[in-house]
Amino acid sequence: MSLLINPIAFQIGSLPVHWYGIILGLGALAGLLLAIREGKRFGIPQEFFMDLLLLGVPSAIVAARIYYVAFKWEDYKDNIWDAFKIWEGGIAIYGALIGAIICAFIYVRRQGYSFWRIADICAPSLLIGQAIGRWGNFVNQEAYGGPVEESFLRNTLHLPDFIVDQMNVKGVFHHPTFLYESLWNFVGIALLLVLRRQKFLRAGELFISYFIWYSIGRFFIEALRTDSLAFQGSAGLASFLNSLWSPMTWMGFEQGYLDPVYGNVRISQLLALLIIIAAIALIVIRRTTGKASARYMDPIVSTKNAGAPTPEADLNRSRRKEELSEQRSTSTPETPKPQARQTDSVVDSPDDKEK
């Protein structure tokens, strides 16, 4: 018998509070704390990131829902009200990224900062938000992969019972693609945290690296799912994508079923591949044209607050001055006092004058 998790965590009066919303909120909070911590190193006040979150999250959710509904319009055109029931699931991560980036670009520029510099700081935050947020799909029993044997989940992957039981959908066990993507994102966070301490990293390249890492994982994981957004593309394009995915078959994985009437090309797979190519090209172009002259570790300055440094920046500057002062006091030798110059003439004594 399947042990299903109640998607409603609790109720406030007649208002149900869903686990999906709670988990998304925890992901957003974790991302905020990560950005604030890194922002302090550059003297950026935490209020900046809090305002960015308050504006970015609603923009991301709305755009994610619009993206999903647009490609599922046949399911919503006869009942528009269902398009607003986001608590029932049905959002697209690429749509969320589009909405968040547009909102962030406008807000960051209005605050006088370089978009690339702030995007770099927020890159790990995006991954941790997605890594945690995927567990909302787990609770809702959605975004899972194709059928698998129970023994594959318990004995091959050695998953805990609560995950295996939740992957039993109507008596059939499925790939926990939410888990695959969550783990992939957690590994990506570690890589980005290491990468951002490297001296060769230029401004904007951490943000671009986020897209490369996420899209690689999404390309291979997406094909396992049975609910992919798709369209009717050429047979050659579908065959090309399948050939790129073929290494997964060597590890015992099979693609999830995709109704040929609905489409033969998974949109997220194609988009992931295009993003990888565009991201690599963007890094090369920015370096060769000199657009990436600033480095990640360079100071970040707001054109609107250039004359009024933030309290964090003042504190860092004061500490630096104290360190330099201490270094000078311990390393600079005492300057010897100047000795009186000896003159060539000697004052004659009275006896010498008489002589």
Backbone hydrogen bonds, N-H to C=O, Kabsch-Sander energy under -0.5 kcal/mol:
donor,donor_aa,acceptor,acceptor_aa,energy
4,L,2,S,-0.9
9,A,7,P,-0.7
9,A,17,V,-2.2
10,F,17,V,-1.3
12,I,15,L,-3.1
13,G,11,Q,-0.7
15,L,12,I,-2.0
17,V,10,F,-3.2
18,H,16,P,-0.6
19,W,7,P,-3.0
22,I,18,H,-1.7
23,I,19,W,-3.0
24,L,20,Y,-2.1
25,G,21,G,-2.2
26,L,22,I,-2.2
27,G,23,I,-2.2
28,A,24,L,-2.2
29,L,25,G,-2.3
30,A,26,L,-2.5
31,G,27,G,-2.1
32,L,28,A,-2.1
33,L,29,L,-2.4
34,L,30,A,-1.9
35,A,31,G,-2.1
36,I,32,L,-2.6
37,R,33,L,-2.0
38,E,34,L,-1.7
39,G,35,A,-2.7
40,K,36,I,-1.7
41,R,37,R,-0.6
41,R,38,E,-0.9
42,F,38,E,-0.5
42,F,39,G,-1.2
43,G,40,K,-1.2
44,I,39,G,-2.4
48,F,45,P,-1.1
49,F,45,P,-0.7
50,M,46,Q,-2.1
51,D,47,E,-2.4
52,L,48,F,-1.9
53,L,49,F,-2.2
54,L,50,M,-2.3
55,L,51,D,-1.7
56,G,52,L,-2.8
57,V,53,L,-2.6
59,S,55,L,-1.3
60,A,56,G,-2.6
61,I,57,V,-2.6
62,V,58,P,-2.5
63,A,59,S,-2.3
64,A,60,A,-2.6
65,R,61,I,-2.1
66,I,62,V,-2.4
67,Y,63,A,-2.5
68,Y,64,A,-1.9
69,V,65,R,-2.9
70,A,66,I,-2.4
71,F,67,Y,-1.3
72,K,68,Y,-0.8
72,K,69,V,-0.6
73,W,70,A,-0.7
75,D,72,K,-2.0
76,Y,72,K,-0.6
76,Y,73,W,-1.1
77,K,73,W,-2.3
79,N,76,Y,-1.3
82,D,79,N,-1.3
83,A,80,I,-1.6
84,F,81,W,-1.6
85,K,82,D,-1.2
86,I,84,F,-2.2
88,E,85,K,-1.5
89,G,86,I,-2.0
92,A,64,A,-1.1
96,A,92,A,-1.9
97,L,93,I,-2.3
98,I,94,Y,-2.0
99,G,95,G,-2.2
100,A,96,A,-2.6
101,I,97,L,-2.6
102,I,98,I,-2.1
103,C,99,G,-2.1
104,A,100,A,-2.8
105,F,101,I,-2.7
106,I,102,I,-1.9
107,Y,103,C,-2.4
108,V,104,A,-3.1
109,R,105,F,-1.9
110,R,106,I,-1.8
111,Q,107,Y,-1.3
112,G,109,R,-1.2
113,Y,108,V,-2.0
118,I,114,S,-1.8
119,A,115,F,-2.8
120,D,116,W,-1.9
121,I,117,R,-1.4
122,C,118,I,-1.9
123,A,119,A,-1.0
123,A,120,D,-0.7
126,L,122,C,-2.0
127,L,123,A,-1.5
128,I,124,P,-2.3
129,G,125,S,-2.1
130,Q,126,L,-2.0
131,A,127,L,-2.8
132,I,128,I,-2.0
133,G,129,G,-2.4
134,R,130,Q,-1.8
135,W,132,I,-1.6
136,G,133,G,-2.1
137,N,133,G,-0.5
137,N,134,R,-0.7
138,F,134,R,-1.1
139,V,135,W,-1.8
140,N,136,G,-1.9
141,Q,137,N,-0.6
141,Q,138,F,-0.8
142,E,137,N,-2.1
145,G,175,H,-2.8
146,G,224,L,-1.6
148,V,173,F,-2.3
152,F,149,E,-0.9
153,L,149,E,-1.2
154,R,150,E,-2.5
155,N,151,S,-2.5
156,T,151,S,-1.4
157,L,152,F,-2.3
159,L,153,L,-2.5
163,I,160,P,-0.8
164,V,160,P,-2.0
165,D,161,D,-3.2
166,Q,162,F,-1.1
167,M,163,I,-1.4
168,N,165,D,-1.3
169,V,167,M,-1.1
169,V,172,V,-2.8
170,K,168,N,-0.7
172,V,169,V,-1.3
174,H,167,M,-1.3
175,H,146,G,-2.0
177,T,175,H,-1.9
179,L,176,P,-1.0
180,Y,176,P,-1.7
181,E,177,T,-2.3
182,S,178,F,-2.1
183,L,179,L,-2.6
184,W,180,Y,-2.2
185,N,181,E,-2.2
186,F,182,S,-2.0
187,V,183,L,-2.2
188,G,184,W,-1.9
189,I,185,N,-2.1
190,A,186,F,-1.6
191,L,187,V,-2.0
192,L,188,G,-2.5
193,L,189,I,-2.3
194,V,190,A,-1.7
195,L,191,L,-2.7
196,R,192,L,-2.3
197,R,194,V,-1.4
198,Q,195,L,-1.9
201,L,198,Q,-1.2
203,A,294,A,-2.6
205,E,202,R,-1.8
208,I,204,G,-1.9
209,S,205,E,-2.1
210,Y,206,L,-1.8
211,F,207,F,-1.3
212,I,208,I,-1.9
213,W,209,S,-2.8
214,Y,210,Y,-2.7
215,S,211,F,-2.2
216,I,212,I,-2.0
217,G,213,W,-1.8
218,R,214,Y,-2.6
219,F,215,S,-2.3
220,F,216,I,-1.4
221,I,217,G,-2.4
222,E,218,R,-2.5
223,A,219,F,-0.7
224,L,221,I,-1.6
225,R,221,I,-0.5
225,R,222,E,-1.4
226,T,144,Y,-1.3
231,F,265,V,-1.8
233,G,231,F,-0.9
238,A,234,S,-2.1
239,S,235,A,-2.3
240,F,236,G,-2.1
241,L,237,L,-2.3
242,N,238,A,-2.0
243,S,239,S,-2.0
244,L,240,F,-1.8
245,W,241,L,-1.5
246,S,242,N,-0.9
248,M,245,W,-2.3
249,T,246,S,-1.6
250,W,246,S,-0.8
251,M,247,P,-0.5
251,M,248,M,-0.9
252,G,249,T,-1.5
253,F,248,M,-2.0
256,G,223,A,-2.7
262,Y,259,D,-0.9
263,G,259,D,-1.9
264,N,231,F,-1.6
265,V,231,F,-1.9
267,I,229,L,-2.6
268,S,229,L,-0.5
270,L,266,R,-2.2
271,L,267,I,-2.8
272,A,268,S,-2.2
273,L,269,Q,-2.1
274,L,270,L,-2.2
275,I,271,L,-2.4
276,I,272,A,-2.2
277,I,273,L,-2.0
278,A,274,L,-2.6
279,A,275,I,-2.9
280,I,276,I,-2.1
281,A,277,I,-2.2
282,L,278,A,-2.3
283,I,279,A,-1.9
284,V,280,I,-2.0
285,I,281,A,-2.8
286,R,282,L,-2.6
287,R,283,I,-1.8
288,T,284,V,-2.5
289,T,285,I,-2.0
290,G,287,R,-0.6
291,K,286,R,-1.2
292,A,286,R,-1.8
293,S,290,G,-0.7
296,Y,201,L,-2.2
298,D,295,R,-1.4
301,V,299,P,-0.5
303,T,112,G,-2.4
305,N,302,S,-0.5
308,A,305,N,-1.1
314,D,310,T,-2.3
315,L,311,P,-2.4
316,N,312,E,-2.3
317,R,313,A,-2.4
318,S,314,D,-2.5
319,R,315,L,-2.3
320,R,316,N,-2.0
321,K,317,R,-2.2
322,E,318,S,-2.2
323,E,319,R,-2.2
324,L,320,R,-2.3
325,S,321,K,-2.4
326,E,322,E,-2.4
327,Q,323,E,-2.2
328,R,324,L,-2.1
329,S,325,S,-2.1
330,T,326,E,-1.6
331,S,327,Q,-1.7
332,T,328,R,-2.3
353,K,349,S,-1.6
354,E,350,P,-1.7
355,K,351,D,-1.7
